[in-house]
C-alpha cells in the first residue's frame, strides 16, 4: 500500500487557507518553489488538477473544492496530535477559536470567557459572535455553541441543555389586536421573522395537536435583540428564546401567549470538528463551558 503524501496534503491546505502559493510559503517557512512542487506532486498522484493558475489569479478547480475540506482536516488532525503530545507534559497554552450566537455570547459566554482566562493565563481565546451558522471546519473554529435541533452531522456535538422558546407580544398589542388562542390565528397577526430561521413556525399542543403558520409582518431581522424594540412598541408578535425575552417578561413589558403550545424541542449544543484529537487548551474550555452552561440562564435586563 502506498502511503499518502501527508506533507503535500498539508501544503495544499495551507495554499487554500492563504489563497496563494507565496502566502502559504511565508506561513510554513519554506520557499514558494517548495510549495509549488508539493502541489504538483499531489496533483500528479491524484491525476487531477487542484487549481486553475493564471498570472493574476489562483482558484480551486471543482476537484480542489471537493478536497479542500479533507486537506484542512488532515492538517488540523496532525497539528492536534502534535499539540496533544506536547500538552500532556505542559500547562495548556495557545489560542482557542470560539463561535457563539450574538445575544447568548454577550449575555453568558463573554463573562464565562473572562472567568476561564483567570484560571488559565496561558490560553488565549478569539471569541466570534454571530447569529449566522458558521462552518467550523472551513473557518478554523475549535468550538462552536449552537442553538438548534441538530441534524445528523460529521461534527461532534455535546448537548448542554434545553432552550425555552416563547410566543410574545406587548400588553398594548394584545389589548388592541386580541390574544390568539390557537397558533393558526397567528396568520391574522403581525409576526416578526428571524431571518436565520426559515420555513413555517411549527407548534405542538395539548393532546398531540400540531399546527404550522408562516410568519408575516412588517419586520424581520437576523438578530432576536433587534426585534425587541418593535415588540415593546406594540407592533406585533415574536417567537424568541427565554434568554432574550426573559427580562421583558419579568418586567411586564412583554407577555406570553399560547403557553400550552410549544415548538420543536431545541437545545444549546457545544459543537467541535470531527477529530477526536484535541489540544488540552480546547478540552479545558470545553469542560469549563459544559459545567457552566448546562442550563442557560436568563440575562439581567
C-alpha positions as CSV (number, residue, x, y, z in Angstrom):
1,X,0.0,0.0,0.0
2,X,1.3,3.4,-1.0
3,X,1.2,5.8,1.9
4,X,-0.4,9.3,1.4
5,X,1.8,12.3,0.8
6,X,0.9,14.0,4.1
7,X,3.3,16.9,3.5
8,X,1.7,17.6,0.1
9,X,-1.8,17.5,1.6
10,X,-0.8,19.9,4.4
11,X,0.8,22.3,1.9
12,X,-2.3,22.1,-0.3
13,X,-4.4,23.0,2.8
14,X,-2.2,26.0,3.5
15,X,-2.4,27.2,0.0
16,X,-6.2,27.1,0.2
17,X,-6.1,28.9,3.5
18,X,-3.8,31.7,2.3
19,X,-5.2,31.8,-1.3
20,X,-1.7,31.9,-2.8
21,X,1.5,29.9,-3.1
22,X,3.6,32.8,-1.7
23,X,1.3,33.2,1.3
24,X,1.5,29.5,2.1
25,X,5.2,29.6,1.7
26,X,5.6,32.5,4.1
27,X,3.3,30.8,6.7
28,X,5.1,27.5,6.6
29,X,8.6,28.9,6.3
30,X,9.6,27.3,3.0
31,X,10.2,28.6,-0.5
32,X,7.5,29.2,-3.0
33,X,9.1,26.6,-5.2
34,X,8.8,24.0,-2.5
35,X,5.1,24.8,-2.2
36,X,4.6,24.6,-6.0
37,X,6.4,21.3,-6.2
38,X,4.3,19.8,-3.4
39,X,1.0,20.8,-5.0
40,X,2.2,19.5,-8.4
41,X,3.3,16.2,-6.8
42,X,-0.2,15.8,-5.2
43,X,-1.9,16.6,-8.5
44,X,0.2,14.0,-10.2
45,X,-0.6,11.4,-7.6
46,X,-4.4,12.2,-7.8
47,X,-4.3,12.5,-11.6
48,X,-6.4,15.7,-11.4
49,X,-5.7,19.5,-11.2
50,X,-6.4,21.2,-7.9
51,X,-6.0,24.8,-9.0
52,X,-6.7,27.0,-12.0
53,X,-3.5,29.1,-12.4
54,X,-3.1,32.3,-14.2
55,X,-0.6,35.1,-13.8
56,X,-3.0,37.1,-11.7
57,X,-5.4,34.5,-10.1
58,X,-5.3,31.2,-8.3
59,X,-8.7,29.5,-8.0
60,X,-9.7,26.0,-7.0
61,X,-11.0,23.5,-9.5
62,X,-14.1,21.5,-8.7
63,X,-11.8,18.7,-7.6
64,X,-9.9,21.1,-5.5
65,X,-13.0,22.4,-3.9
66,X,-14.1,18.9,-3.0
67,X,-10.8,18.0,-1.4
68,X,-10.0,21.3,0.4
69,X,-12.0,20.4,3.5
70,X,-10.4,16.9,3.6
71,X,-7.0,18.6,3.4
72,X,-7.9,21.0,6.2
73,X,-8.9,18.1,8.4
74,X,-5.7,16.2,7.7
75,X,-3.6,19.3,8.7
76,X,-5.8,20.0,11.7
77,X,-5.5,16.4,13.0
78,X,-1.8,16.4,12.5
79,X,-1.4,19.7,14.4
80,X,-3.8,18.4,17.1
81,X,-1.8,15.2,17.5
82,X,1.5,17.1,18.0
83,X,-0.1,19.6,20.4
84,X,-1.8,16.8,22.4
85,X,1.6,15.1,22.9
86,X,3.1,18.5,23.9
87,X,0.2,19.4,26.2
88,X,0.4,16.1,28.1
89,X,3.6,17.3,29.7
90,X,2.9,21.1,29.9
91,X,0.3,23.6,31.1
92,X,-2.2,24.3,28.4
93,X,-1.3,27.3,26.3
94,X,-2.2,28.8,22.9
95,X,-5.2,30.1,21.0
96,X,-8.8,28.7,21.1
97,X,-11.2,30.0,18.5
98,X,-14.8,30.0,19.8
99,X,-18.0,30.9,18.0
100,X,-21.3,31.7,19.7
101,X,-24.7,33.3,18.9
102,X,-24.6,37.1,19.4
103,X,-27.0,37.5,22.4
104,X,-26.0,34.4,24.1
105,X,-22.4,35.3,23.6
106,X,-22.8,38.8,25.1
107,X,-25.0,37.7,28.0
108,X,-23.5,34.4,29.1
109,X,-20.4,33.4,27.1
110,X,-18.3,36.5,27.3
111,X,-18.4,36.7,31.2
112,X,-17.5,33.0,31.3
113,X,-14.6,33.6,29.0
114,X,-13.2,36.2,31.4
115,X,-13.6,33.7,34.3
116,X,-11.9,31.0,32.3
117,X,-8.9,33.2,31.3
118,X,-8.3,34.0,35.0
119,X,-8.0,30.2,35.6
120,X,-5.8,29.6,32.5
121,X,-3.5,32.6,32.0
122,X,-1.5,30.7,29.3
123,X,-4.6,30.3,27.0
124,X,-5.9,32.9,24.5
125,X,-9.4,33.0,23.2
126,X,-10.7,34.5,20.0
127,X,-14.5,34.9,20.5
128,X,-16.5,35.4,17.3
129,X,-20.2,36.3,17.9
130,X,-22.7,35.9,15.1
131,X,-26.2,34.5,14.7
132,X,-25.3,33.1,11.3
133,X,-24.3,29.4,11.2
134,X,-20.6,29.1,10.7
135,X,-18.6,26.3,9.0
136,X,-16.4,25.5,12.0
137,X,-14.0,23.3,9.9
138,X,-13.6,25.6,6.9
139,X,-13.4,28.7,9.2
140,X,-11.0,27.1,11.6
141,X,-13.0,27.2,14.8
142,X,-12.2,24.8,17.7
143,X,-15.6,25.1,19.4
144,X,-19.0,26.5,18.4
145,X,-22.1,27.0,20.6
146,X,-25.2,26.4,18.6
147,X,-28.9,26.7,19.4
148,X,-30.7,24.2,17.3
149,X,-32.3,20.8,16.8
150,X,-29.1,19.5,15.3
151,X,-29.4,17.1,12.3
152,X,-27.1,14.2,11.8
153,X,-23.6,15.6,11.1
154,X,-20.0,14.6,10.9
155,X,-19.3,17.2,13.7
156,X,-19.2,16.2,17.3
157,X,-21.9,17.7,19.4
158,X,-22.4,17.8,23.2
159,X,-25.9,18.7,24.4
160,X,-25.7,21.3,27.2
161,X,-29.4,22.0,27.9
162,X,-32.8,22.8,26.6
163,X,-33.8,26.3,25.3
164,X,-37.2,27.6,26.1
165,X,-39.0,29.5,23.3
166,X,-41.9,31.9,23.9
167,X,-44.5,33.5,21.7
168,X,-44.6,37.0,23.0
169,X,-46.1,40.5,22.4
170,X,-46.8,43.6,24.5
171,X,-49.9,44.1,26.6
172,X,-50.8,47.1,24.4
173,X,-50.7,44.9,21.3
174,X,-52.9,42.2,22.7
175,X,-55.4,44.8,24.1
176,X,-55.6,46.3,20.6
177,X,-55.5,43.2,18.4
178,X,-56.7,40.4,20.7
179,X,-54.8,37.4,22.1
180,X,-54.5,34.4,19.8
181,X,-55.9,31.2,21.3
182,X,-54.6,28.9,18.6
183,X,-51.4,29.0,16.5
184,X,-53.5,29.2,13.3
185,X,-54.7,32.6,14.4
186,X,-51.1,33.9,14.2
187,X,-51.7,34.2,10.5
188,X,-54.1,37.1,11.3
189,X,-51.4,39.0,13.3
190,X,-48.2,40.9,12.5
191,X,-45.5,38.4,13.3
192,X,-41.8,39.3,13.3
193,X,-39.5,37.0,11.5
194,X,-36.0,35.8,12.4
195,X,-34.2,35.5,9.1
196,X,-31.7,32.9,10.3
197,X,-34.6,30.5,10.7
198,X,-36.5,29.7,7.5
199,X,-39.8,27.9,7.0
200,X,-43.0,28.0,9.0
201,X,-43.4,28.2,12.7
202,X,-44.4,24.7,13.9
203,X,-46.2,24.0,17.2
204,X,-47.3,21.1,19.2
205,X,-50.1,21.4,21.6
206,X,-52.5,19.6,24.0
207,X,-53.5,16.1,23.1
208,X,-50.8,15.7,20.4
209,X,-52.3,18.5,18.3
210,X,-50.0,20.1,15.7
211,X,-50.1,23.4,13.8
212,X,-47.9,25.4,11.5
213,X,-48.0,29.0,10.3
214,X,-45.8,31.2,8.1
215,X,-45.0,34.4,9.9
216,X,-45.9,37.6,8.1
217,X,-45.3,41.1,9.4
218,X,-43.5,44.4,8.9
219,X,-40.2,43.5,10.4
220,X,-37.6,40.7,10.1
221,X,-34.1,40.6,11.4
222,X,-31.1,38.4,11.8
223,X,-30.9,39.2,15.5
224,X,-33.5,38.5,18.1
225,X,-32.5,41.6,20.0
226,X,-33.3,43.7,17.0
227,X,-36.9,42.7,17.3
228,X,-37.4,43.7,20.9
229,X,-38.0,47.5,20.4
230,X,-40.8,46.8,17.9
231,X,-42.3,44.2,20.2
232,X,-42.2,46.6,23.2
233,X,-43.8,49.3,20.9
234,X,-46.8,47.0,20.4
235,X,-46.2,46.4,16.6
236,X,-46.5,42.7,16.6
237,X,-45.7,39.2,17.9
238,X,-42.4,37.4,18.1
239,X,-41.1,33.9,18.7
240,X,-37.9,34.2,20.7
241,X,-35.8,32.3,23.3
242,X,-36.1,32.9,27.0
243,X,-32.6,34.3,27.4
244,X,-33.6,37.2,25.0
245,X,-37.2,38.0,26.3
246,X,-36.8,36.9,29.9
247,X,-36.2,40.4,31.3
248,X,-39.1,41.9,29.4
249,X,-41.4,39.1,30.6
250,X,-40.3,39.6,34.2
251,X,-40.9,43.4,33.9
252,X,-44.3,43.0,32.2
253,X,-43.2,44.8,29.0
254,X,-44.0,41.6,27.1
255,X,-46.4,38.7,27.7
256,X,-46.5,35.1,26.7
257,X,-49.4,33.8,24.7
258,X,-50.3,30.2,23.6
259,X,-48.4,28.9,26.6
260,X,-49.9,25.4,26.1
261,X,-48.2,25.2,22.7
262,X,-44.5,24.7,22.1
263,X,-42.2,24.5,19.1
264,X,-39.9,21.6,18.2
265,X,-37.5,20.9,21.0
266,X,-34.2,22.8,20.6
267,X,-31.2,22.9,22.8
268,X,-27.8,24.5,23.3
269,X,-25.1,22.3,21.9
270,X,-21.3,22.5,22.1
271,X,-20.0,21.5,18.6
272,X,-16.5,20.6,17.6
273,X,-14.8,19.4,14.4
274,X,-15.0,15.6,13.8
275,X,-11.5,14.7,15.0
276,X,-11.3,13.1,18.5
277,X,-7.8,14.6,18.9
278,X,-7.9,18.0,20.6
279,X,-5.3,20.1,22.3
280,X,-5.5,20.3,26.0
281,X,-6.5,24.0,25.8
282,X,-9.5,23.1,23.8
283,X,-10.5,20.3,26.1
284,X,-10.1,22.7,29.1
285,X,-12.5,25.2,27.6
286,X,-15.0,22.5,26.5
287,X,-15.1,21.1,30.0
288,X,-15.4,24.6,31.6
289,X,-18.3,25.6,29.3
290,X,-20.1,22.3,29.7
291,X,-20.0,22.7,33.5
292,X,-21.1,26.4,33.5
293,X,-23.7,26.4,30.7
294,X,-25.6,23.3,31.4
295,X,-28.7,25.4,32.0
296,X,-28.6,28.7,30.0
297,X,-29.9,31.4,32.4
298,X,-31.9,34.5,31.7
299,X,-29.7,37.6,31.4
300,X,-30.4,40.6,33.6
301,X,-32.1,43.5,31.9
